Amino acid sequence: MKFKANIDIMPHEALLDPQGKAVTQSMGNLGLNEISNVRIGKHITLFVDADNEELASSKVKDACTKLLCNQIMENFTFELQEVS
Amino acid sequence: MKCGVVTFPGSNCNHDMIYALGNVLKQEVIELWHKDSDIQNCDLIVLPGGFSYGDYLRSGAIARFSPIMDSIIQHANNGGMVLGICNGFQILCESGLLPGALLHNNQQKFICKNVFLKPSSKTTPITKQLNEEKSFKIPIAHGEGRYFADDKTLKELTKNDQVIFQYCDENGVVSEEVNPNGSCLNIAGISNANKNVFGMMPHPERAVDLLLNNTDGKLIFESLLN
């Protein structure tokens, strides 16, 4: 079976995100004063071959913890969908 | 001392490091390539600054899996010395040889200027011969140099005398006003608990030649090499 993983990696809430802060400030320049607390992370997609969803999930988690996400500064969530 | 300077794709301070160690400090220097697995019995391995793998994903994250890193981790675990400057520091944190991580500077700017450093550790080879009353003028050049670690790690670093350099003013006073990037505790460099792996954001290899009117970096290398 082949699965597609949609992975979101975000900086920890407690950490300053200077990129998000700069974008938040520019929202005011656009007149979008209702928008606050922009935070910027990464969205990663990948395909994984596995016998079932549980094994696919385990592989994606492995990829996230070993390379895609540095858990000192970021956290990750992902969703899997089966693709034909 | 036999020094190995590693070049990754995107390293750009490797030749400055080779010049500093070889031409100025008169050490034997071996040029190592990131695909090597043999570190040729070097005593000191240096990971230089630059933008390994274009800083893709996170600074140092992909270089950490270069073939040579297994040998470097083994060298470090056997007590061998490893020094990472700037991107090299980021690679050492990503590899787990040093605790913590380096985040985007708190004002999202790439900073390139001289800063002053206070040698904070009395027990680490890279600082123990330095005059702790003196501040050392060393250039920084980074966009991701904000040292971060959780409170528990910061307490351990302090307790074990692992903070090697802190950003300070010309008189050696450490304060938030002279923290260029928002680093926790003004940390510019740390060592591991065994005091054989060192990482720092500032570039001592850019301050070793009288022609450049600043040789404070030479004193740092002399402390490490002697």
Chai-1 contact restraints between the chains, C-beta under 6 A:
chainA,res_idxA,chainB,res_idxB,connection_type,confidence,min_distance_angstrom,max_distance_angstrom,comment,restraint_id
A,L16,B,N106,contact,1.0,0.0,6.0,A-B,restraint_1
A,P18,B,H104,contact,1.0,0.0,6.0,A-B,restraint_2
A,P18,B,N106,contact,1.0,0.0,6.0,A-B,restraint_3
A,P18,B,Q108,contact,1.0,0.0,6.0,A-B,restraint_4
A,Q19,B,Q108,contact,1.0,0.0,6.0,A-B,restraint_5
A,A22,B,Q108,contact,1.0,0.0,6.0,A-B,restraint_6
A,N70,B,R58,contact,1.0,0.0,6.0,A-B,restraint_7
A,N70,B,A101,contact,1.0,0.0,6.0,A-B,restraint_8
A,I72,B,A101,contact,1.0,0.0,6.0,A-B,restraint_9
A,M73,B,A101,contact,1.0,0.0,6.0,A-B,restraint_10
A,M73,B,L103,contact,1.0,0.0,6.0,A-B,restraint_11
